[in-house]
Amino acid sequence: MTITAEQLTSLAASHFPADFAEAWSALIKPAISLQPAQPGDRVLGKLGGVPALGSQPWPIWDGHGPLGHVLTVDCAMANELLVDLSLPASGHLAFFYFDGHFNNDYGTVGFWDPSTQAGQRIVHVTDGQGAAAAVPEGLTVFTEVPLTGVVIATPPSYNHPVLGDGWRTVTPENMETFEAALGDLMHSVGGRHQLGGQAHPIQDAVEFEAAEAMGRAIDPDTFTRDSDSYRILSKDLELLAQVDSDHAANMMWGDMGILYWERPSSELTAHSISTTGFTWQCG
C-alpha cells in the first residue's frame, strides 16, 4: 500500500492543535519503501545474501569479526525512483552490521560508544559489481530477499528535533489515539525497510541518537546533548536508510528492532555517503 502526504496531514489535523499539526505536516517527506520483489517487479536491491564488493575487502570489526551484509541498493535506480534521495550517481551501496552471532560474540554497536561504530559500515562499490564477494570463513550470511521500491510519504516522529517541545501542546489522550491511528496506517506498508524520508523510531527520535554517534566520534570528551553543536546537528540529519527486522531474511535486531543510518544535509547536496551516523532501536 502507498501512504500519501494527504493521509498523514489529515491525521495530524484531526488529533493535534493547528500550529503543531502544521509544523508536523511540514516535515512529511517522500521515501522509497523497500518491499519484497514479485515476479515482473524491477529489482532495486536485496536484503542479505552475498554482496558484490569489487576490489574492496569485506568489512571487519577488529577484535570481533566480519560484519553481516544486511542490504544492497543500486544507486542509479534509487535516484531515478526518488530524486530527493541524492545517492552517489553510480555503483551500489552495501550496508553491513555486526549482529553478534559470529563466534557468539555479542558486542553491541551503540551510539553512546564511538569505539563500537566499527561494527557498522556502508561500502560504495563502483567496480566488479557483478561478482559476489568471498564470504569470510565462519560467517553465516542472511537469507537473500530481492527488493523492489515504492515511493511513499513518511511522517516525522512527534518529537523530531526540528519540532522542539511543540508536542507538549498535545493532550496525552490525543497523542495516544494519534499514535495508534498512525501505527495502523503505517502497518499497511509492511516491513519498514526504507531509503530516505523520515525514520520510523521505536523509542526516541532517531536523529538524537545518530547525532550523538557522530559527535562522540569527533569529540568523545566534550560532545554532549547540552551542546550547541549537538542541537544543530540533530536538526540537520536526514535518513539515508533503515533496515527492519525481517523473518524472511532471518534478520532480528534485538526485539524486532530497526537499524538506522543518517547523514547531514550537506551529504545530500554532494550526493555523498562519506559522513553518516548510525544507531539502532528495538522494543
N, C-alpha and C positions, 0 to 999 in steps of 0.2 A: 504493500500500500504506500502511496505517496502522501506525505504530510505537507500541507501548504501554509504559507505565511498567514493567509486569511484565517485559517482554522486556529492558529496559535494566537493571533491578535484578538479574535473573538473570545477565546477562552480567558485571556488576561482581562479583557474589558468586563467580563461577567463576574470576576472574582476580586479584582484589585481596585483601589481608588484610582481615579482618572489619571493623575500625574504619574503614579508608579506604573500603571498599565501602559502608558505612552512610552515611558523610559524603557521598560522591559521589552516592549514590542520593537523598539528601535534597534535592539540587539539581536533580533532574529536573523539568522544567516543561512544561506544555502550550503549544502554539503552533499558529498557523494556517499550514499548508503551502500555498503558493500554486501551483496547478497549472493547466496549460492547460485551459480550459473546453471541454467536449464538448457536442454538441447536447443541450439539455434541462437542462444544469447552470445553477445560479444564478451569475451573473457578479458577482464581488466587486470586480473592478478590472481593470487591464490593465498589461502591460509596454509601454513605448514608446508610439508613436502621438502624437497631438496632444492635450494635456490641455485641460480647461476650467479657466480661471483667473478667470472672473468679472471683477471690477474690478481685479484685481491684475496687475501687469506680469510679463512673462516674466523670470525671474532672469538677471542678467548678472554676470559676474566682471569688474570694472573692469580694463582693460588686457589682457584676454584674449578675452572674448566671451561669447555666450549659453551657458547650461548646457543639457545634453541632458536631456529628460524620460525618466526610467527606469521610474517606477512611479506608478500612481494606485490608491488603495483607498477604498472607501466606508466612512466611519466607523461609521454606524449598523449596517450589515450585518456589519462585522467585530466590533463589540461584541456583537451578537446571537449570533454564532458562538462567540466566546470572551470571556466577561465579564471575565476577568482582564486582557484586553488594555488596557482603560481608555483608549481613544482619546476625543477630543472627541465629544460626543453626536451632532453632526450635521455635514453637509458631507462633503468628501472631502479626503484628503491627497495632494498631488502631490510626488514626490521627484525632485530634479534633481542632476545630477553633470556636471562638466566633464571629458570623457574625452580631450581633447587633439586631436580631429580637426577642430575648427573652425579654418579658416585654417592648418592644420598647426601649431597652437600646442600643444606638448606640455608645458604647465605641469602640474606634479604637485601634487595635493592631498594634503598629508601631515600626519599628527598631530603631527609634530615642529615644524611651522612654522605658527603661528596665522594668519599673513598669507594662507595658501593656503585657509583654511577657507571663504572666499567662493566657492570652486569647488564647493561643495555647498549644497543648500538644501532645506528642506521648506516647502511652501506649503499652508496650511489654507484651503481655498476654501469659502465659505459662501453665495455668491451666483452667479448665472449659471452654474449647474453644467452646463447642457445645451449651452452654446455653446462650440465649440472656439476656442482662442486663436489669434491670428495668429502664425505661426511666423517668428522673426527671419530676415531675409534672409541667405542663405548657410549656414544651419544645416540639416543633413540629420537628420531625425528617425529614431529607431529604429523598426523594424518593430513594428506593434501586435500583441500577443498577449493576447486576453481570458483572464482568470484566474478560477478558482473556488477555494474554500477547503476544506481538510480539516484537522480537528484531529488533531494527532499529539503524542506525547511527545518531548521533546528533551533530550539529555544535556548536562551541563556539560563543559567541557574538563577534562582531567586535572589541569591546573594553574590552575584557576579561582581568583581571588584569595581567595575565602572558604575554600578548602581549604588554603591556606598551603603548607607543604612536605610535606604528607601523602603526596604521590606518591613521595617518596623511599623510602617503605617497600615500594614495589612493585619486584620484580626487573626488570631490563631485558628479560629474556625474556618475563615475564608481561605487561609493558606492550606489548611488540611484538605479541604474539598478541592482546591485548585490542584494540589499535588496529586491527588487521586485521579482527577479527570485528565491531567496531563499524562500521568503514567499509563492510563488506559489508552489514550491516543497514541503515544509513542510505542506502546507494546505491539501495536499493529504492524510496526516496521519489522519486527522480529529481532534477530541479533543486532547488537549495536556496534558492528564493525563500520568504521567511518573514516572518510578523508575530508578535512576542512570542516567548516561550520563551527557550531558551539559544542563543547564537550558535554557528555552525559555523566554528571557526577553521581557517585553512590554515597559519598559523605560530603565533605566541604567542597566549595568551588575549586575546581581543578587548577585554576590559574594561581591560586595562593600557593599550592604545593610545588607546582612547576617553577614558579618564580623563586621560591626558596631553594630548590635544587640547583638552579642556575647561579643564584647569588652566592650560595655557600661554596660552589665550585671555584668561584672567582676570589672570594674573600671569606673563608670559613670562620675567621675570628670575630669579625665585626658586622657581618651582614645579618640583620635581624628583621623581624616583621614590623619593628618600630621605625625602621629607617626609611628615609625618603626614596632611596634607590629601589627598595622593595616595593613601595606603593606605586611608583612609576612603572616598574617592570610588570607587576601583576596586572595592571590595566592595559598593557601593550601586547600581551601574549595572544596568539592565535593558535587554534588547534591544527596540528598537522595530521595526526592520525590517532585513532583509538582502536584497540583490538579487544573485543569482548571474550569472555569465556565461551567455549563452543564444544558441545558434546561430539559433533560430527568430526571435529579436528582433534579430539582428545585434549583440549586445552582447558585448564582450570586455574584461574589466578586467585588463590586463597579461596574464599567462599563466594564463588560466582562473581569474581571481580572483573575489572577492566584495566587495561594498560593504556597510558596516555603519553603522547609526545606533543609538546607545544613549542612554538618558536616566536620570536619578536616580529613585529610588523615589518621591520627593515628586511627581514629574510624573504618576505613575500615580494617586496619591491625588487630584490636581487634574484628572485627565482632560485633561492638557495636553501639548503638544509644544514648549513655548517654550524649553526648555533641553535641548540634545542634544549628544552628542559623536560625531564621525564619523571612521571610518578605513576602510581597505580593505587586503586582503591578496591575494597570489597565490602560486603555487607556485614 
